[in-house]
Amino acid sequence: MSADRIAALEERVAALESRLATEPDDVAPDSPLWALEGLQAREEDPGAVLLVGHVELPDGRRAQWQLGAVTDDLLGADWTEGADVLVALGHPVRLRLLQRVLGGAMTVAELVDTDGVGTSGQVYHHLRQLTAAGWLRALGGGRYEVPVARVVPLLAVVLAGRR
């Protein structure tokens, strides 16, 4: 092994050891606020926001997702950039359709049979809105799914909407 490769490996090991030495180990795993305590131990004020989750869907797909941002970046960003994504969720019928799709309904015929969603034309209108915003993906043959990368964000928005 060359001296350069050995030096590079030594640098990587030192960086890993340094990281392990500074990671907090005082967060109680049985604390009801373990995620918050871990975030606070890793991020200084003014803080950060973290969305994370893992889900197994009825169709067997698994969604694992994490997104975080520091407070200053969020407060300084243009919040209107994501308005269309949020607007797509702002209709009760669209939320009902998404819930049905996550529950296993995939075809337009199954979705039209959902109470309170309206006619097939209205369902197609809502499906187009959800697809354009990235909450649904058309699979062809009148079938739809929530993309795995959107499952946890969708459930986080639904959770955030609870009072």
Rosetta blueprint (number, residue, H / E / L):
1 M L
2 S L
3 A H
4 D H
5 R H
6 I H
7 A H
8 A H
9 L H
10 E H
11 E H
12 R H
13 V H
14 A H
15 A H
16 L H
17 E H
18 S H
19 R H
20 L H
21 A H
22 T H
23 E L
24 P L
25 D L
26 D L
27 V L
28 A L
29 P L
30 D L
31 S L
32 P L
33 L L
34 W H
35 A H
36 L H
37 E H
38 G H
39 L H
40 Q H
41 A H
42 R H
43 E L
44 E L
45 D L
46 P L
47 G L
48 A E
49 V E
50 L E
51 L E
52 V E
53 G E
54 H E
55 V E
56 E E
57 L L
58 P L
59 D L
60 G L
61 R L
62 R E
63 A E
64 Q E
65 W E
66 Q E
67 L E
68 G E
69 A E
70 V E
71 T H
72 D H
73 D H
74 L H
75 L H
76 G H
77 A L
78 D L
79 W H
80 T H
81 E H
82 G H
83 A H
84 D H
85 V H
86 L H
87 V H
88 A H
89 L L
90 G L
91 H L
92 P H
93 V H
94 R H
95 L H
96 R H
97 L H
98 L H
99 Q H
100 R H
101 V H
102 L H
103 G L
104 G L
105 A L
106 M L
107 T E
108 V H
109 A H
110 E H
111 L H
112 V H
113 D L
114 T L
115 D L
116 G L
117 V L
118 G L
119 T L
120 S H
121 G H
122 Q H
123 V H
124 Y H
125 H H
126 H H
127 L H
128 R H
129 Q H
130 L H
131 T H
132 A H
133 A L
134 G L
135 W L
136 L L
137 R E
138 A E
139 L E
140 G E
141 G L
142 G L
143 R E
144 Y E
145 E E
146 V L
147 P L
148 V H
149 A H
150 R H
151 V H
152 V H
153 P H
154 L H
155 L H
156 A H
157 V H
158 V H
159 L H
160 A H
161 G L
162 R L
163 R L
